[in-house]
Amino acid sequence: MDYKFLLESILEHLDEGILVVDKNANVTFYNEPATNIAGITQEKAIGKNILDIFPDLTPESSTFYRVLRNKQPIIDYVQTYMNYQGLKVSTLTTTIPLLKQGEIVGALEIYRDLTQVKELSEKILNLQSELFKKKSNEKSYKGNGVIYTFDDIIGKSDAIKELKKRAQKIVDSNSPVLVYGETGTGKEVLVQSIHNASKVRRNKPFIAQNCAALPNTLLDSILFGTTSGSFTGAKDKPGLFELADGGTLFLDEVNSMDMELQGKLLRVLQDGIVRRVGGASTVLVDVRIIASTNEPPLKLVDQKIMRKDLFYRLNVIPLSTPALRDRKEDISLLTRFFINMYNAKVNKQVEMISAEALNVLQSYYWPGNVRELKYTIESIMNFTDSNIIGVNDIPHHLLNANQVAGMKQEEPAGDIVVSSLVDNLNDYEKKLIQKAIKQANGNGAKAARILNIPRQTLHNKIKKHNIDWEILINHN
């Protein structure tokens, strides 16, 4: 293998730029992606000092100079500066010291263009600022960005009834809330419903931020705001805590924050004081924090993804949105609701879903939960020509996954010897599991979905019935 050719091929197709400098911050290697972030050719860059390429940087603001001075890496750092052509750019950079026998010999930086993301985030902040700012002659805000109420949480299952009952009790509480639920279970619908039902906060701002959508350094400035001069290109801007003053701030996927940012969030939760990035003064805010995770919070704490102290502070009011497979009695209600919704949107006149088609939906595992059901109905409504949704309208991947009912029909009652009920049930269960494993071609996760049981349950039953997985696959 020609490793030089391999390295050149990798560099050619990278979206990131790479800069290497010596211990004096003079460029020794430069590879620029097609985006032309730095605005200089490789020939011109080699040998130049990094401050000559980016003239508005200083030894204090340059990540290269800081790394060369401190011998410590800077990871996922967002900076805005003028490039060699005088254009304003924003990048996400990681700068690593190059050490040889403990001595600094240079630094390596990998950077990615964030200009469009930064511009978009600033537009969002400006729009939110305009939306939520108080006018001198007004006593309340106009609009709060909320569209859902408790009436939008559809279901008759005990799990949904209990969730709504618990949530309605705490609508006017100032205590933080931690919502756990799988993706697609309706966490934001629940959170907006809580805000909208609050007599105290419903006419004040509601702001939602997905913490996984932005790098932590950018999220830091979005949440806490910035002070002019705190970094190159920084302006005086309020963060989401200030914009949400008096209302609710929903932090979705809060576990995506790094530990340092989680610590800053904890301080706001404890004393209600916010300090902008690079600022010296503080602002007292009245914001109710509702956070969510799509993985069990205690598991995240055990894995050291979430700080224990932050978990304890957020988990004052724990709420859990149930998975759709755990409330299958709600599928018929949800299906009728979505049929009515998409009748208007796609100009159809579907009246109902057949019992057979509904049985398919109720037998499916729904890994994407209510969101997946919603978009499945939307897909069906776009293609159906009938006023009744039938089995033939169901997407193929649902039909392929739903084998349990078909397998039951394949087993004639006459083949079962009337004897011990327990023995017959165990024998029948073993046959169903064997068929599912064969149909899944030995894929355990797929076999569990076919049987509509958790994967661990499947493995326990395989062990219980002494099923030889390898024999089944080899004889398939």
N, C-alpha and C positions, 0 to 999 in steps of 0.2 A: 504494500500500500504506500502510495506517494503521499506522505503526511503533509507536505507543503501544499500540494494540490488540494488535499482535503480541507486544510485550514482556510485556504483562499476561497474555496467553494462555500464553506460555512459563512465566512465573513461577507461574501457577496450577497447572500440571501438573508442576512440579519436585518431586522427592523431597527435595532439599536445601533447607536454610534459608539465607537470605542476610541478613547484617547489615552495615550501613555506619555507621561512626562518623566524627566530625570529629577534628581534631588533639587535642581535649581528651577524647576517648573518649566523647563524647555521641552517642547513636544518631540518625542522620539518615534512615536507611532500614531497613525491616525486613519481610522476607517469610518467613512460617513455613509449612512443609508441614503436611499433615493430622496428622502424628505429634505435633505440639505439644511439641517438644523443650524449648523455652525456657520454656514455661508462662506466657506473657504475650501479651496481644492487641497488635495493631499500634498501636492508639490509645494504650495505656499505655506502650509501649516508646519511641515517638518522643520525643526530648528528654531521656530518662533517661541517666545515666552507666552504662556497661557494668557497673560494680561494684555499682550499685544493682539491676540485674536479676539478677546472679549474686553474691549477697552473700558467699559463702565464697571468692570469688576475691580476689586482692590484685594490686597493680601488678606484683609480681614473678612471679606465676603466670598472670596474664592474657595470652593471646596478643596481644590488641589492644595492650596497653600495651607489650609487648616489641617489636612491629612498629613502633609509633609512635616508640619510643625508638631502635631500631637501624636503621630504614628498610630492613630485610631481610625477605623473605617467609618464612613458616613453612609448609612443605608437608606434608600428610598427618600431622597431629599428633593423637595420641589423648589426650584429657583427660577426667577424671571430676570432676563437680562437682554442687552443688545448684542446681536451676533456680529460677525466680521463685516457684514454688509449694512449694519445699522438697523436691522430689523429686530423688533421685540419678539423674543421667543420664551416659552416656558418649557422646562424639562424636568423629568423625574430621573434623578441621578443616583448612582451608587459608586462611591469612590473608595478605593482600597489601597492601603500602603503596600509598597513592594519592599520587603525586608530581606537582606542577605546577611546571614550570621549576626542578626540583631541590629544591623545598621540600615538606615533608610537609604534606598538607592533610587527611589522614584515612586510613582503612584499610577494606578490604573483607574480609569473612570468609564462606566457604561451608562449611557444616557438614552432616554426615549422622549420623543416629542409629546408635550402635554399642552401645546398652545391652544388647540381647539377645546380641550377639556377645561382649561383654566378660563378661557373666554366664556364658555357655557356656564361654568359655576358662578362667574361674576354676574352674568346676566340673570341667573336664578336669584342670586342674592339681591340684586337691584329690584327685580320684580317683586320678591317677597317683601323687601323694604317698603316699596310703594304700596303694596297690598295691605300691609299691616300697620303702617305708620298712623299715628293719631293726628287729626287735624285740630286746629286750635278751637274751633267752634263745635266739635263733636264730642259726645260723651262715651261713644263706643266705636268699635271697629266695624267696617263694612265688609262682610264676608269673612269666613274662617277656613275656607278650603276643605270643608267636610261635606260629604254627600251621603254617608251611610248612617242609619239609625238601627235600633234593635229590631225593628220590623224587617230589616234586610237579612237578619240571621234566620234562615229558614230551616225548620225542622221540628219534629214532634218527639224525637228520641229523648230518653231520660238524660243523656249526656248533654244535649243542647239545652234542654230546659234548666238543668242545674247550672250550666255555664252562664246563661242569661240571668238567672236568679242571683248568682254570686256577683256578676258584673254590675247589675243594677243597684246592688247595695252600696257600691263604693264610688258611684259616679261623682259625688261631691267631696270625696276625700282628697287630701293633698299628698297622701302617701304615695311613694313610687309603686309602679306595677311591673311585674315581670311576666310576660306572656310566652308560653312555650307551645309550639305546634309545628307539625311537619309543613313543608312547603305546600301552599295551595289550600290550607285549611281555613283561611279567612281571618288571619291575625289582624290585618289592618281594618277590616270591616268591624271587628270587635272593638278595636281601639278607637276608631272614629265614632262608634256608637256610644262608647263611654263619654267621650268628649261632648258629643251632641246632646246627651241627656243631662249634662251637668248644668245646674242652675247658675253656678258661679262662673264657669269657663266657656260655655257654649257660644257666646258672642265674642269671644276673644280668639286669637290665632291658634290654628292647629297646623303644625309643621311636621312632616315626616321626612326622615333621612335614612336611606339605606347605607349602613356603615360599611358594607362590603363593596360599594360601588366606587369608592375613591381611595387612593393611597392615604395612609395615616397622616402624613405631613400636610396634605391638602385638606383632609377631613378636619384636622386640628384647627386650621384657619377658618374653615367653613363654620364649625361649631362655635368657636370662641371669638371670631372676628380678628381683625388685624389693625396694627398701628402703623401709620406712615413712617417709613424708614426702617421698619423692623427687618426687612430684607429687600433686595433689589426689586423695584416695581410695586412694593406694598403700599396700600392706601388705607386711610381710616375707614374701616367698614365694620358694621356690627355683625356679629355671628348669629347663628340660629337661636342660641339661648336668649340673646337680647331681643331678637325679632319675635320670639314666642312669648315674651313677657306677658303674664296674666293668663296665658293659655296652656296648651299642651305641646310638648316636644316628644315625638315618637321616634325612637332609635331602633330601627329594624336591624336584625343580625348584629346586635351590640357586641357579640363575642368576636367579631372581625377586627375590633380595635386592638392595637397592641397594648402591652401592659402599662406603658407610660401614659397613653391616652385614657385608658381605663382609670388610672389614678387621678387624672384631672377631672374626669366625670364624677368620681367618688367625692372629690372635694366640693364640687358644685352641689351634689346631692346633700352633703352634710351641712353646708353653711349658706348655700344660695348665692354665692359670690362668684362672679366671672371676671377674669382678667384677659384682655385681648392679647394675641400673640405679639410679643415685643413691647407691650405696654407696661406701665408702672402702676397706673390707677386701676381700681376695681369698680365693678358695677353690681349692685344688688338686684337680683331678678326673682320674680315670682313665677316659676314654671313648674308644671307637673310633668315629671319624667315617666314615660311608659316605654319600656324596652322589650325586645323580643329576641328569641333564639329559635332556630329550627332543629336544634339538637337538645337532648335533656340537659338542663343547666348543671346538675350535679356531676354528670359525665364530663362536661366542659371544665368544671372545677378540678376534678380528679386528673384530667389530662393537662392541667395547668394552662388552659386556654383562656379561662376566665378567672379573675382574681377572687379569692374567697371573700374578702371584705366587701367587694363590689356586689357579689352575689347576695350576701347577707343584707346589704342595704336595699337592693332592688327587690328582693324576694319578700318584702313586707306583705304585698298582695300578689300571691301567685295565681295565675289563671292559665288554663290549658285548653286549647282548641282541639277537639277530638278528630282523629283521622276518619275519613269517609267510610272506610271498611269497618270501623267500629260503630257506625250508626247507619247501617244499611236500610233501616226502615225509613230514613229520610230521602233515599234516592228517588222514590216516586214523586214526592213533593218537589224536590229540586228539579227533576226532569220536566214536570209540568210547568214550573216557573220559567225555566230556560226556553221551553217551546214557545210560551207566550211572548217572551222577550224577543226571540229571533223571528217570530211571525211578523212582527212590526219592522224589524231591521232588514230582513231579506225578502219582504213582501210575499210571504207564504201564508197558507191557511191550514196548517196542520192542526188537527183536532185532538189527537191523542197518540199514545204509543201502545202497541199491542202487548198483551201479557207475556208472549214469548220473548219479545225484544226487551221488555222491562226485566225479565228474568236474567237475560244476558248481562244487562247493566248491573243488576244486583249481585251477580255471581263473580264479577270482575274485582280485581284486587285494588284498583285505583291508587297507584303510587303517587299520582299528581293531585289526588284528593278532589275537592269541589272545583278547583280551577280546571283540572283535566276533564271532569264531567261537563263543565260549562262549554269548553271548546270542542268537546266531542259532539255535543248537541248542536253547536253552531255548524260544525262540519256536516253533520247529517242534514240539517235544515237547508244547507246550500245545494245539496245534490238530490234530495228526495223530490219526486213528482207526485207523491200520493198525499192524501190528507191524514193518513195513519202511518206512523213510523213502524216498519216491520223489521224482522231479523235481517233481511237482505240489505237494509239501510245501515246496519251497524258496521263500523270500520273493521277490516279484516284482523287487525292485531288484537282486538277485543275478542273476536270469535275464536281465534286461535288459542288465546289464553284461557278461554272459558270452556273447559273440557269436562268438568265434574258432572254436569247434568247429563251430557252425552254418555259418559262412562256408566252412570247409574242405569240408563236405559238399555245399555248393551248387556247387562247382567240379568238374564231371565230368572224369575222367581222359582221356576221349576228346578233349576240347578242347585238350589240351596236345600240341603238336608235339614229337616226339622229336628233339631236336637237342642243342645245348650245354646241359649241366646248369646251369651258372652263369646263362646267359641265361634259362632257364625259371624258375629259382628267383627271380631278380630280378624277372621279369615277374609271377610269382605274388605276390611280396611287395608289389609296387606295387599290384596289384588289391586285396589285403587292406587295405592302408592307405587306398585310395580309398573302399572300402566303409565302413570304420570312420569316416572323416571325414563321409561322408554320413549314416550312422546317428546320429552325434553332433551333427548339424546345425551342423557347423563348430566345435564346442567341442573345443579341442585336448586339454584335460585328460581329458575324457570319452572321446575317441578313443583316448588312450593307455591308459586303463583297459580299454576294450574289447579292445585288442590285448595287454593285460597286459605293457606295456613302460614304462619311464620316459619322461616327457614329453620330456626332452632327446633321448633316442634316437629318438622319433618325429620330432622336428624335423630331426634329422640325416638320417633316411631320406627324409623329404619333399624335402630339398635334394638328396640323392643321386639320387633318381628324377625330379627336376625336376617334381614334382607341383604343379599350379596350384590352390591352395586355393580361390580365389575362383570359378573355373569350376565346381568340384565343388559349392560351396554354391548357386550360382545355378541349376544344373541339377538340383538335388535335388528 
